[in-house]
Amino acid sequence: MDDRSLEAADLVGILGSSEAVFDVICDRLEITKQQAEVLGTFFHVDPGLFLFN
């Protein structure tokens, strides 16, 4: 996120709420497969990078 000058608020549209963004960043909530796909598209990377199963 630093490389693109993004802040947590920029991910609200992807993860659904500021609470969800905070919980993901603080490792309290796992990213779903659907969210990983959207994040992968947004960051132009493989969605598997966001999944830890």
C-alpha positions as a printed NumPy array, in Angstrom:
array([[  0.   ,   0.   ,   0.   ],
       [  2.894,   2.337,   0.734],
       [  4.198,   2.009,  -2.834],
       [  0.867,   3.27 ,  -4.167],
       [  0.375,   5.906,  -1.444],
       [ -2.794,   4.174,  -0.267],
       [ -4.379,   4.35 ,   3.139],
       [ -6.67 ,   1.876,   4.868],
       [ -9.678,   3.995,   3.875],
       [ -8.879,   3.268,   0.211],
       [ -9.732,  -0.406,   0.791],
       [-13.189,   0.155,   2.282],
       [-14.818,  -0.27 ,  -1.13 ],
       [-13.124,  -3.647,  -1.513],
       [-13.525,  -5.072,   1.976],
       [-16.903,  -3.503,   2.73 ],
       [-16.329,  -1.35 ,   5.789],
       [-13.641,   0.475,   7.693],
       [-14.073,  -2.056,  10.499],
       [-13.368,  -4.941,   8.11 ],
       [-10.265,  -3.167,   6.792],
       [ -9.009,  -2.582,  10.338],
       [ -9.688,  -6.204,  11.327],
       [ -7.855,  -7.55 ,   8.258],
       [ -4.876,  -5.244,   8.789],
       [ -4.696,  -6.232,  12.472],
       [ -4.978,  -9.926,  11.512],
       [ -8.298, -10.363,  13.326],
       [-10.235, -11.322,  10.187],
       [ -9.259, -13.524,   7.261],
       [ -9.757, -12.321,   3.721],
       [-12.402, -14.259,   1.809],
       [-11.72 , -15.787,  -1.598],
       [-13.936, -13.148,  -3.232],
       [-12.113, -10.311,  -1.452],
       [ -8.765, -11.848,  -2.447],
       [ -9.833, -11.861,  -6.089],
       [-10.843,  -8.189,  -5.933],
       [ -7.641,  -7.262,  -4.087],
       [ -5.598,  -9.182,  -6.653],
       [ -7.223,  -7.244,  -9.458],
       [ -6.815,  -3.948,  -7.607],
       [ -3.116,  -4.513,  -6.872],
       [ -2.4  ,  -6.405, -10.142],
       [ -1.106,  -9.501,  -8.34 ],
       [ -2.137, -13.133,  -7.932],
       [ -5.153, -13.318,  -5.572],
       [ -3.506, -16.287,  -3.836],
       [ -1.102, -13.861,  -2.182],
       [ -3.969, -12.753,   0.069],
       [ -5.063, -16.242,   1.116],
       [ -3.302, -18.056,   3.935],
       [ -5.066, -21.439,   4.012]])
